[in-house]
């Protein structure tokens, strides 16, 4: 029996509308990479179709899956493509991030073969030092685009490394503005976007914002200025009940009970996505496929194992993003419209 992941599409839509209200006339890009942070990218994208202007993914295969699910709006590939990606990127009309002129020329060649055109967003490194080009690279890319009649610059973007730190945000913004001025001088209709969810909360709107974690009901850092509603809960079925006496152990290891316990063995282990380490209301570490729970609230034979990704993240010294992308790995998704 599979676990169940209940996903409230109304919550996701409401979260998106709250962001949209805060960005004025700017475009809203829904980040649905990593299978929409574990929520199911094709379903989430279609649920947001009437609200969002653009969808963003990390892998070409994710973009193709959206196209095949009926999404005909712009899909932005956030990571510059591999050479092997270019053929299908052109075929499926995926907007590509570029950080060097070589990619532009390769796109031109492929577009000629397919008799198509391609839009690109220049990826600029404003300080994260992960991906992107520098100011000279921006100029070189624009020169290449001038020479390629089938490749068009549609945007320029960067990514904030510490969106919770206003001084860091301002430093990166000022550097991004230098690149933005170059591109806007080339074409003032180019879409500028610096902010994901954290940058949006800091007011860095530009022409578009890329919203990921806020869509799914979590904040990128603590703030009282904005609130969202979590969209997913994960439930696991109860396999059996087990009574253990004081001094007895259960599951792997030598941990012993300090008093008599009524345990429920649930069909959820670390292979299902959450970490092996013991958390509240759990006896001993998780096994690969089962967990022993000390207290239990049943709903039709299922127990909730993930109600708040934020609480689990804090207990396991990680972030809600990681919890969300993993917690429903072996779960059947049930969507609430």
C-alpha positions in Angstrom: 0.0 0.0 0.0 1.3 3.4 -0.9 1.5 6.4 1.3 -0.9 9.3 0.5 0.1 12.8 -0.3 -2.9 15.2 -0.1 -2.2 18.3 -2.1 -4.6 21.3 -1.9 -4.5 23.1 -5.3 -6.7 25.8 -3.9 -4.0 26.7 -1.4 -1.4 26.8 -4.1 -3.6 29.1 -6.2 -4.4 31.3 -3.2 -0.7 31.6 -2.4 0.0 32.6 -6.0 -2.7 35.2 -6.0 -1.3 36.8 -2.8 2.0 37.2 -4.6 0.4 38.5 -7.7 -1.3 41.2 -5.7 2.0 42.3 -4.4 3.9 42.7 -7.7 1.7 45.1 -9.6 2.1 44.8 -13.4 5.2 42.6 -13.2 5.0 39.1 -14.5 4.7 36.1 -12.2 6.9 33.1 -12.9 5.9 29.9 -11.1 8.9 27.7 -10.3 7.8 24.1 -10.7 11.3 22.5 -10.9 11.9 19.3 -8.8 8.3 18.1 -9.7 6.9 21.4 -8.2 8.8 20.8 -5.0 7.3 17.4 -4.7 3.7 18.5 -5.4 3.5 17.3 -9.1 4.6 19.7 -11.7 2.1 19.1 -14.6 -0.9 19.2 -12.2 0.4 22.3 -10.4 1.3 24.1 -13.6 -2.1 23.5 -15.1 -3.8 24.6 -11.8 -1.8 27.9 -12.0 -2.2 28.4 -15.8 -4.6 31.3 -15.6 -2.6 33.0 -12.8 1.0 32.8 -13.9 2.8 34.1 -17.0 5.8 31.9 -17.1 6.9 28.6 -15.7 10.5 27.8 -14.6 12.2 24.4 -14.5 15.8 23.2 -13.9 15.9 20.3 -16.3 14.9 20.1 -20.0 13.0 17.0 -19.3 10.9 18.9 -16.8 10.1 21.5 -19.4 9.1 18.8 -22.0 6.8 17.2 -19.4 5.0 20.5 -19.0 4.6 20.9 -22.8 3.2 17.3 -23.0 0.7 18.1 -20.2 -0.7 21.0 -22.3 1.3 24.0 -21.0 1.7 26.4 -24.0 3.0 29.4 -22.1 6.7 30.3 -21.8 8.8 27.7 -20.0 12.2 29.0 -18.8 15.1 26.5 -18.2 17.0 28.1 -15.3 20.2 26.2 -15.8 22.2 26.8 -19.0 21.6 23.9 -21.3 24.0 21.1 -22.2 24.8 20.7 -25.9 22.7 17.5 -25.9 19.7 19.5 -24.7 19.6 22.0 -27.5 17.8 20.0 -30.2 14.8 19.2 -28.0 14.9 22.6 -26.4 14.3 24.2 -29.8 11.8 21.5 -30.7 9.6 22.1 -27.6 10.1 25.9 -27.7 11.8 26.1 -24.3 13.3 29.5 -23.3 16.9 28.9 -22.4 19.2 30.5 -19.9 22.5 31.3 -21.6 25.9 32.4 -20.1 28.2 32.3 -23.1 28.1 33.2 -26.8 28.9 29.6 -27.9 25.5 28.5 -26.8 23.9 31.3 -28.9 25.7 30.1 -32.0 24.7 26.5 -31.3 21.1 27.5 -30.9 21.2 29.4 -34.2 22.5 26.3 -36.0 19.7 24.1 -34.5 17.0 26.7 -35.2 18.1 26.8 -38.9 17.8 23.0 -39.0 14.3 23.0 -37.6 13.2 26.3 -39.2 12.3 27.7 -35.8 13.4 30.5 -33.5 14.5 30.5 -29.8 14.2 32.9 -26.9 17.0 33.2 -24.3 17.4 34.8 -20.9 21.0 35.9 -20.1 22.1 34.4 -16.8 24.2 37.0 -14.9 26.4 36.3 -11.9 25.6 39.0 -9.4 27.5 37.4 -6.5 26.3 33.9 -5.9 29.2 32.5 -8.0 27.2 29.5 -9.0 26.2 30.1 -12.6 26.1 33.0 -14.9 28.4 35.4 -16.8 30.0 38.8 -16.0 29.5 42.2 -17.6 31.9 41.5 -20.5 30.1 38.2 -21.0 26.7 40.0 -21.3 28.2 42.2 -24.0 29.6 39.1 -25.9 26.3 37.3 -25.7 24.4 40.4 -27.1 27.0 40.6 -29.9 26.4 36.9 -30.8 22.6 37.4 -30.7 23.1 40.3 -33.2 24.8 37.9 -35.5 22.1 35.2 -35.2 18.8 36.0 -36.8 16.9 33.2 -35.1 17.9 33.7 -31.5 16.3 36.5 -29.5 17.1 37.9 -26.1 13.9 37.9 -24.0 15.3 38.3 -20.5 18.2 38.8 -18.1 18.2 37.4 -14.6 20.3 36.6 -11.6 19.8 34.9 -8.2 20.2 36.3 -4.6 22.5 34.3 -2.4 21.3 35.7 0.9 17.8 37.1 0.4 17.2 37.4 4.2 20.1 39.8 4.4 19.1 43.3 3.1 22.6 44.5 2.7 23.6 41.5 0.6 20.4 42.0 -1.5 21.3 45.6 -2.1 24.8 44.8 -3.1 23.7 42.1 -5.6 20.9 44.4 -6.9 23.4 47.2 -7.6 25.6 44.8 -9.5 22.7 43.3 -11.4 21.6 46.9 -12.4 24.9 47.3 -14.3 24.1 44.3 -16.4 20.4 45.2 -16.7 21.3 48.6 -18.1 23.4 47.1 -20.8 20.6 44.7 -21.9 17.9 47.3 -21.6 20.0 49.6 -23.8 20.0 46.8 -26.4 16.3 46.2 -26.0 14.2 48.0 -23.4 11.5 45.3 -23.7 13.7 42.6 -22.2 12.3 41.0 -19.0 14.5 41.7 -15.9 14.2 39.4 -13.0 16.4 39.1 -9.9 14.1 37.7 -7.2 12.9 34.3 -6.2 10.5 34.2 -3.1 13.1 35.8 -0.8 13.8 38.7 -3.1 10.1 39.3 -3.6 9.7 39.6 0.2 12.5 42.2 0.1 10.6 44.2 -2.6 13.0 43.5 -5.5 10.3 43.1 -8.2 11.8 44.4 -11.5 9.8 43.0 -14.5 9.1 39.5 -13.1 9.5 37.5 -10.0 10.2 33.8 -9.8 8.2 32.2 -7.0 8.8 28.7 -5.7 8.6 28.0 -2.0 5.9 30.6 -1.3 3.6 28.8 -3.8 3.7 25.7 -1.7 3.0 27.4 1.6 6.4 28.1 3.2 8.5 31.2 3.8 12.2 31.3 2.7 13.0 33.1 6.0 11.1 34.3 9.0 8.9 37.4 8.4 5.7 38.7 9.7 5.0 40.7 6.6 3.6 37.9 4.5 1.8 34.6 5.1 1.0 31.6 3.0 -0.8 28.3 3.5 0.9 24.9 3.3 -0.5 22.8 0.5 0.6 19.2 1.2 0.2 16.7 4.0 1.6 13.1 3.8 -0.1 10.1 5.4 1.2 6.6 6.0 -0.9 3.4 6.7 -0.6 1.5 10.0 0.7 -2.0 9.5 0.3 -3.4 13.0 0.3 -2.5 16.7 3.0 -3.6 19.1 3.1 -3.5 22.9 6.5 -3.4 24.5 7.4 -3.6 28.2 9.8 -1.4 30.2 13.3 -2.4 29.2 12.4 -3.9 25.9 13.6 -2.6 22.5 11.9 -2.3 19.1 13.3 -1.9 15.6 17.1 -1.8 15.0 19.4 -1.0 17.9 19.5 -1.3 21.6 17.2 1.6 22.6 14.9 0.4 25.4 11.6 1.7 26.6 11.6 3.5 29.9 7.9 2.5 30.5 5.3 0.3 28.9 4.5 1.5 25.4 1.8 1.0 22.8 3.5 1.4 19.5 2.0 1.6 16.0 4.2 0.4 13.1 3.5 2.5 10.1 4.5 1.8 6.5 6.8 4.8 6.2 10.6 4.6 6.3 13.6 6.6 5.2 13.2 5.2 1.7 9.9 7.2 1.6 11.8 10.4 1.9 12.1 11.7 5.5 15.3 11.2 7.4 16.2 8.1 9.3 16.9 10.0 12.6 14.4 9.8 15.4 11.9 12.7 15.8 9.1 13.5 18.3 6.5 10.7 18.9 8.8 8.2 17.2 10.5 5.3 19.0 14.0 4.6 17.7 15.2 5.5 14.2 13.2 4.8 11.1 13.8 1.6 9.2 14.0 1.7 5.4 10.3 0.9 5.1 8.6 1.3 8.5 8.6 3.5 11.6 7.4 2.9 15.1 5.3 5.7 16.5 4.4 6.2 20.2 1.2 8.3 19.8 -1.3 8.0 17.1 -4.2 9.9 15.6 -5.8 7.7 12.9 -7.7 8.9 9.8 -9.2 5.8 8.0 -6.2 3.7 9.1 -3.6 6.4 8.1 -1.4 8.6 10.3 0.0 12.0 9.3 3.8 11.9 9.0 4.2 15.4 7.4 1.9 18.2 8.3 4.5 20.9 8.6 7.7 20.7 6.5 9.0 23.7 8.6 8.8 21.8 11.9 10.4 18.7 10.5 13.1 20.8 8.9 14.0 22.5 12.2 14.1 19.1 14.0 16.5 17.7 11.4 18.7 20.8 10.9 17.6 21.3 7.3 15.2 23.4 5.3 11.6 23.0 4.3 12.6 22.8 0.6 14.4 19.5 1.2 11.6 18.0 3.2 9.0 18.9 0.6 11.0 17.5 -2.3 11.5 14.1 -0.6 8.6 13.4 1.8 6.2 12.0 -0.8 8.7 9.9 -2.8 6.6 6.8 -2.4 3.2 8.3 -2.2 0.0 8.4 -4.2 -1.0 12.1 -4.8 -4.5 13.0 -4.1 -5.4 16.5 -5.3 -8.0 18.8 -3.7 -9.5 21.3 -6.1 
